[in-house]
Each structure stands twice: as C-alpha cells, then as structure tokens.
C-alpha cells in the first residue's frame, strides 16, 4: 500500500492576489458648475448676478455628502402607509432622511417657487441654472420642486387663492409633514391630471366635481392614475364640473385641521425615478376650490405644463452633462492597448460627439429659461417664441437623453453597467423625461397646432433664427429648408418637422455663442449630414481637441 502524501502547501504571501491598478479614482468631489456652456449661458440670459450662488451649489452637488444622499434616497424607496396602528386612515408616504436633505437644499436654493417672488430680471434663469447643477445629485426630488414652481402661475388665475398660498409656495423653507397649509412656513404643490382611461387625453377625465353651497367650493369623486409626490401640501387637479373640465386646488389638510379624503391606493413601481413617490389617489367627497372659470381647466393649467416642460428639458440636459463627466473622467484615467482611453482617436471622437450634444442641450435650456423669464415680465415676442420653442425642446432634448446616457455608460464598459457607478440610475431616469408632461407625439402635435393657429408663432421662431443669418452657410441652407418643410408639413410628419426645428434652433444658438470648433462640428453633422447613426461618428476634420478642452474640466 502506497504511503499517503499530503497536498502541497500553497506559498504564503502578504499580498492579495493582485494590486488594484488601472481603475480611475472617484470623480467625487467635483464642481458640477464647472461648465463653460452653463456659465456663459447664465450671463447671456440675464442671471450673471447669480453666478456665485450657482457655483456654490455646483460644488455642493459634486460633493461626497450630496452624492451619498442621492444614492440612499434611491436605494431606500418611499413606503406607503395607508393606516396607522389603530386602523385610522392616514395615507402617508415615508421617505428616507436623505430625501429630506436633498429637498431642504433644493428649496433653500430657490429651485421651487422662489423665482415668482424675485423681481430681479433673470430670476427664472438663475433657478434653471441651479437645477442644471443640483440635478447632478439625483433626479427624483426635482419632481415636487418643479410642480411647486409651475403651480404659481396657474394659481394666479384665482387671485383670492393666490393671495393666500403664493407667499408659501414661493418660500425657501422646506417643511415636511401634513398639517394645515397656512400654519406652515413653506408649501409644496403637486398635480393630478391623468386618469387610467385617457392619459394625456385629459378631456376624457371622469373625476366629477360637485358644487357645494359655498361659492367656489366643490367636492370631488374619482381616481387619478399618476399623481407624483403625494406628500405635497396642495394639488392642482382637473375634474369635470357642470360646465366642463375645470381646475381645482386640493389641500391634503383642510383649514379646520381634518384630513381631506386623499386615499392613496398604491405607489407606482417605476423603471427609474425611484426616490420619488408616484401614486394613485382616490377622491371621495374631497373638498376642492375652483381655480379659474368652470370649463376652462386646460387653459388654466396649461401655464403649469409650460413650466414643467421646461424642467423636463433642464433635467435631460443635466443627465447628459452628469453622464458625460463620468465618461470623460473614466476615459482620462483608464488605459487600454498602451494608452489612456482619452488619448485614443476613436474614444476622443465619441467623447467629442457627446460633448456637442450636451452643450447644445444646455445652451437651448438656458435660452428657453431666458424666454420664460422675459415672457412673464411682459415681453410678447419672447412669449411667442417660448410657446413653440419649449415644446420643441421638450420633444427633442428629452428624446436624445436615453441614447446619450447609453453611450456614456458604454464608455465605462462593464464598470458602467454596475450600479455602484451611478450610470444605471442615469440610464433608467432618461426615458421618463420624454414621457412626463406629454409624450413625444403630444409635444410634436402641440408644435404643429401652434404653427397652424398663429402665424406669429412661426414668425417668432424665424426672428430668432435670423439672428444667426450669414454666420454659417449650412445653417442658412437649413433655415430655407425649414421654411419649405413648414409649408408642406403634415400631422404624420410632425416628428420630422419638430426634429428639424430643434436642430436648426440649436445650431443657430451655437453659431452665435459657442466657439467655432463646436459650432462647425455641430452644423457639419446635425445639419449637413456628415455624420453616422451613432455617437462617435464626427468627420475627420472636426477639431476634437478644442471641443474636449472646452467640455471637460482640465485638458484631455
């Protein structure tokens, strides 16, 4: 019998299997406001006075603490409590403390209703710029701040209500918890428009509004399908009154301190935007105050929609910038095939193409914010431009978001597909912004209707484009082609038309305001067709170095 032999003893080593090399350091901390397109746009659109505040918020947004808040708020989704321990109906939603920290900073920085109480020209631009940097933290909490901002102009259709609630909606104090609204130092507003049978077709709403003996006061009965941020203090709701679809103010708590019936049937289990609670509330004897005339609900609430559509453009531009910074940072510090990724020609092409898209989105966002700011101060031409350009931007920039974030994620390779990178959260968030406040078709058709109903709308657009006349022959050709397309545009071709308007508008802004390398590459690709079907297909003549030096902090 052979003698037993023992297994060989592996050599002992004080080291792990290998040292970690060729991995980028964390991007955090960084300055989310370090973006030439952003800061130049803020100054150009009349909010240069807010630059110091935007920069301070950008530093905080790129810090480790704020990034952790965003991660925790998404890792710990809101929880619905329909009843208390004794069986009383409470219909409350519990959020992780990090959600409240994000909200506290956002409201305190004026990202909710504050601009409506600020008489300085550029106040609405300053808010948008703040959103473009603070949105780097996480996207979900931008929903209640956006709706609060948007509720103010709609509420002004009912001056007696606006007198009570507007000072609280424009406050910079975040005070969570349900109590009598007028006892609080600051309020948040939500919106309840869509129902399960109609979605964007709000005129099919079946929620009924019954007048009471008290003038202007109604009771509601119905079921809403998507109502975000159910822990807001008040909501603007559409319901069918005797004279047709009307707008109503619904507080969660009534003036006498009792809970207004607002039965949250469930929270939506969403693809992204998971930190934010989206709910299905049921109204049954719910007390509501009429806002604006009976039967004019859509007209009353449309100003709210215009504001939230601008915020969709802003949020998409923010996702693009944040995703691009992650991609550029990774490529700067990662080596493959003997060189840094950021030194390799094809990766530089991808990054430069993403940089063009991001700058075009940011520049358009700030131009739309400038138009909104001047429109609310009485500028009729800017109001006409805003009407069409906001819907155009909402359609196009939000449509570009998912493809952009996917490409930026791919720049990180497998690392980008891992939750810890943060890129999957950006990717899941991106499609929402095209869906929220009217899907692509709704916005495209809104543009078409605006052009057909009012010749002044088209004139405002072409007046804007004329400011760049003669600066680039490709742009001039595209503007002439756009006029021809407008003359023959059909409903079936609305998307094609709006896409072309968006590209021509973005090109005109870059030709006027961006460095020549950026404007030239954008016009060559987006207008003249010297481009492929994916990012990273810029022509050989594009000045990649100039584009990347402008877009990324530090030279790449």
N, C-alpha and C positions, 0 to 999 in steps of 0.2 A: 504494500500500500504506500502510495507516494506521500511524502510529508506535506503537510498543509503549508501554504505560503500566504502571507498577509498581503493585502492590497498596498501598493506603493503610497507613501505619504506625500501629498502634494507639497511643493515648496511653499514656505510661509513668506508672505510679502506684507510689508507695512502699508502697501498702496492698494487702492481699489483696482478693479480690472483695467481701467484706463482713466486718464485725466480727461476732464471735460475741456475740449478745445473747439474752436471754430463755431461757437454759438454766440450770437450777439448779446451784448449786455441789455438790461431792461431799458426801454425807451423812457420810462418814467424815472425821474421827473423831467418834464419838458415844458415849454411855453406854447400853449395852444394858440396864442395870438401872434406868434412869430410867422407871419404870412403877409408878404408884400401886397398881394391882391386884396386881402381883407383890409389892411390898414390904409392903403391908398383909396379904396372904395369908401371907407368911413369918412375920410377927409373930403373926398369929392362930393359925397351926398349930404354934406352939411352937418356931420356929427363929430368933427375934429375935436371939439371940446370934451368929448367923452373918451378920447384915446387912452388916457391914463387909467380910467376905470376898466376899459376893455382889456388893457394889458394886465392889470392886476388880476382880473377874473381869469384870463388865459393862463397865468402862472398857477393859479389855484386849481384850475381844471386839469392841468397836466401833472399835478402833484400826486404823491402816493396815497394820501388820505382820500382825496376825491375819487381816485380810481378804485380804491377798495370799497367806497360807498356804492359805486356803480355795480361792482361785482356782487356784493352782498345783497343789494336790492333785487337783483335778477336771480340770484341763487335761492333766495327765500321769497317766493311768490306771495302775493296778497292772499289772505284767508278770509272767507265769508263766514260770518256768524249771524245766522238768521234769528236765533233766540238766545236769551240769557239763561242762566242756570235754573231759573224758576219757571221758565216757559213763556216769558213775555217776548213778544216780537221786537227785535232791535234793529235788524237789517244793517249791520255794521261790517266794515271790512278792516281787518288788521294788517298793517304794513310793518315791515322790518324797520328798525330805527334808522337805518341808512337812507331809506326813502325820505324820511322826515328831514334828515340833514341836507340831502340834495334839494328838497323843496325849500327849506329855510334859506339856503344860499341863493337859489334862483329868484324867489320872491323878493328877498332883500336886495338883490342886484337890479331889480326893476324889470324882470323878464316876464311878469304877469301884466297887470293892468296899469302899471305906473305911468307909461308914456301919455296916457289920456289926461293926466293931471299935471303934465310938464309942458309949459308954454314955450320952451326953447325950440326953435327950428332944429330939426334933426333928431328929436327925441325918439321917434319911431325907428329911425336908422340905428341909433345907439342901442335900442333894445334888440334889434335884429343882429347887430354885431355881437352883443353879449351872448345871444343864443348860438351864434356860429362858433364861439369858443367854449361856452359852458356845456354845450351839447356833446363835447368830447367825453364827458363823464359817463353818460348813459342817456338813452333816448326816451324812455318811458315817462319820466316825470315831466317831460315837455308837453304832454297832453293837457293836464289841468292848467298849467301856466298859459298855454296857447288859448284854451277856451275862455279863461278868465279875461285875457287880453281882448278876445274877439267879442265877448258879451257886452262890453261897454257901449259901442256904437249902436248895437241893436236895442239895448235897453233905453237908449235916448229917445226911441220912438214913443215912450211913455214917460214924459217928464216928471210926473209925480213919483214914479218908482225910481227913476234915475236919481232924483234928489236924495232919496234915502240910501240907495245901495251903491251908487257910483263912488262916493268917497271911500267906502270899504273895499270895493273891487280894485281901486287904484292904489291901495295901501301897499307898503313894502313890508308888512308884518305877516308872517305865516303863523296862523293859529289853528292847529288841527283840532278835531273834536266837534261833535254835533251839539249845538246849543242855539238859542235864539240869535239869528244873524246880527241884529242890531246891538247885541251885547258884546260882540267880538270887535277886535281891533283891525281885522282884515278878513276878507272873504275870498273864496274860490268859487268859480262858476263852471258848470258842466252844460251839456247839450243833449237833448233827446229828440232826434228827428226820425230815424229809420225804424221801420217795423218789418216783421218777418215776411209779409206778403208783397212788399214793394221795394225795399232797399232805397236806392236813390230816387225812385219814383214816389216822392213823399206825398204827392196829391192823392195817393191811394190809401193814406193813413186811415185807420178805423178808430183810433182813440177818440172818444167822444167828450166834448166839453159842454157841460150843462150850466146855464146861468143860475146864480143864486139871487136872493132878494137884495143882496148888497151890490150896488153898481160896480162893474169891473171885476167881480169875483165869481169864479166858476168852480165846479168840481169836475175832475177828470176820471174817466174809466177806460182802461186799455192796457196794452202790453207793448213795451218798446224792445227792440231787438238788439241794438248796440247803444249803450249809454256808458261812456267811459268816465272814470274817476267818480264812482258813486258816493264817495265821502266828501264831495264838494258841498258847499253850503246851499247854493241855489242852482237851478237849472232853467234853461230856456227850452221849452217843449212845444212841438207842433201838435195840434189836436183839431178835430172837426167841431166847430161851433155852429150855431144855427145859420149863420151867413157864410159858412165855408171855413176852409183851413185857416187857422189863426195861431198866433204865437202867444205863449203864456210863460209867466215866471212861476216856478215851483220851488219853494223852500223845503229843505229837509225837516226843519223845525218851525212850527208856527209861532206867531207873536206871543201866544199865551204859554209857550214852553212845551206844548204837546208835540209828539212826533206826527208829521204829515204822513199819511199812508204812502209808502215807497218800498214796496215789498220786492226785495232782490231775489229773483228766482234762482239765478245761478251766475257764476262768473265764467267768462269765455276761456277755454283752454286754447291759447293762441300759439301760432308759429313763433312769433317774436314778441317784442314789446311786453315781456312777461312781468316786469316790475309794476306795470300799470294795470289796474283792475278795470276790465270792461264787463259790463253787467247787462242783465235783462231785468229791468224793474217793471213791476205791475202796479198800475194806478187803480184804486178803487175808493171813490169818494175823496180823492186827493184834491186839496184846495190849491187853486191857481189864480194868478192875477193876469188879466189881459194886457198884452204889450202891443201897442199899435191897434189899428182898426180890425174889427172882425172881418174875416175873409181875405186879409192881406198878410197872412202868415209868412208866405215865402218871401214876399218883398221886404218884410220886417227883418227876417233872419238872414237875408242874403248878404248883408254887410258883415255879419259874423262869419259867413262862409268865405268871403273875400279875404278876411284876416287869417283864418285858419289855413287857407290855401297858400298864402304867402309863407306861413310857418312850415308847411309841407316842403316847399322849395328850400327853405332855410335848413330844415333837418336833413334833407337829402344832400345838400352841399356840405353840411357838417360831416355826415357819414363818409362822403368822398374824401374830404380833407384828412379826417382821422385815419381812414384806411390807407390812404396814400402815405401818410407819415410812417405808419407801421411798416409798409412795404419798403419805403426808401431807407428806413433805419436798418431793417434786416439786410437789405442788399449792400449797404455800406459796410457792414461788419461780418458778412458771411463770405467765405472763399470757396470757390469751386473751379476745378480744372486750371489751377495755377494762378488765379487772380481773384480779386474781390468781385462779387456779382455786379456791383455798381460800376465796375470798370469794363465790363463785357458789353460789346456793342448791342447785342440783341436785348439784353436786360435794360440797357440805357434807353433803347427805343420804347420798350414797354413803359418804363417809368415816366419818360417824357410825354408819352401819349396820355397817360393818366394825369399828369400834371396839367396838360392843356385842358382836359375835361373838367378837372377840379377848378381851375382858375375861371373858366367860362361860367361854371355854375355859381361860384362865389360872386363874380362880378355882376351877373344877372340878378342874383338875390339882393344885392345891395342897391342896384338900380331900382328894383321893384319896391324896396323899402323906402327909397327916396321919393318915388312916385306916390306911395301911400302917405308919407309924411306931408308932402306938398298938397295932395288932394284933400286931406282933412283940414287943411288950412285955407281952402278955397280956390286952389288952382284948377280951373276947369280943364285945361289941356292935359295936365298931369292926371286928372281923374279919368279922362277918356283913355289915355294911354294905359293907366292902371287896369282898367276894365278888361282890356284884351290881353295885356302882357302878363298879368298874374295867372290867368287861365292857361296861357301858352307855356309859361314857366312851370306851372304845376304839372301840366301834361309831360313836358319833355325832360326836365331835370329829374323828376321822380322816376321816369321810365329808364333813365340811364343808370340809376342807382344800383339795381341788382347786378347788372353786367359789370359795373365798375368794381363793386365790392368783391365779386367773384374773382376778377382778375388780380386785384390787390392781394386777396387771400392766397392765390396761386403763387405770387411772388415769394411767399414764405414756405412754399412747398408743403410737406406733411405737417410742419410745425404750425402752419396757418389753419390746418383742419382740426387742431386740438383746441378744446375750449379755453385752456389757460392763456392762449394767445390773445383772446378777445375778438379775434376776427370772425368766428362763427356767430357771435352776437350781432356784429355789424351786418353780416350777410342775412340773418333772419329778419332783421329790422327793416332792411331796404325795401322789400315789396309793399309793406304797409303804407308807405307814404304815397304810392301811386293809387292805392285803394281808398284811403281815407279822404273825406271831403270830395267825393266824386271820382270814380274810376277814370281810366284813360278816355274811354268813349264819352263819358259825361262831359269832361273838360273840353275835348275836341269839338263836340257838338255845341257847347257853350260859346266857343270861339266863333264857330260858323254862324250861329244865331246873332251874335253881337255884330259881326261884319254885315250881315244882311239887314239888320234892323236900323242901324245908324251909320250913315256914311261918315260921320265924324270920328267913328272908332277907327276905321281904316286910315283916315287922314292923320290921326294922332300917331298911328304906327309908322306911316311913311314920313311924317315930320321927324320922328326920332331917327329913322334910318338915314334921312337926308343929311344929318349932322356929320356923317362919315363919307359923303359923296366925294369922289375923286381921290380918296386915300388909297384905294386898292381896286384894281380893275376887275378882279374876280368877285369882289363884293358888289361893285356896280352892276355887273352882269347878273348876279344872283338877285338883286333888288328888282331889276327889269323882269326877270323870270317869275319872281313872286307876284308882280302885278298881273302877269298873264295867267298865272295859276289861280289867283283870286277871281278873275273874270269867269273862269270855267269850273270852279270848284263845286263838287257835289257832296252830298251827305256821305256817300260811301267812301269818298276820298278825303274825309275830314282829317284823319290822322296824318296823311301825307302832307296836307296843307299846313297843319299846325307844326309838324316836324320842320318843315321848310322855314316857316316864320321864326321858329325858335333858333335855328342855326344861323339864319341871316341876322337876327337880332343880337345873338351872342357875338357873331363875327364883327358886327358894327361897333359893339362896345369894346372889343379887344383891339380893333384897328385904332380906335380913338384913344384908348387908355393904357394898353399893355405895351411892353417892349416889342420892337419889330420882330424878333425871333418868335415870340409867342403868336402874334397876330398873323405872321406869314405862314407858320405851320398850320394854324387853325384854318385859315382860308384855303390853303392848298389841299387840305384833307376833307374838311367838313363841307366846303362849298364846291371846290373844283374837282373832287373825286379822286385825288391822288392818294388813295387810302385803301386798306383792305377791309375785311369784315370783322376783325377783332382788334383789340388794343395791341400796340406794338408794331403797327404797320405804317409808321410815318415814312415819308420818302427819304431817300439818301441825302437830299440837300437840306433837310431840317437841321437847325442848329441845336442839337440835343444838349450840349454843354450849357448854352445860355438859358435854355428852358429849365434845366435842372438846377442850375445855380440860383435861379430866381425862386424856384418852388420849394427846395429843401433847405432847412437850416444848415449852414455850413456847406462847403463845396463838396460835390460828389464827382 
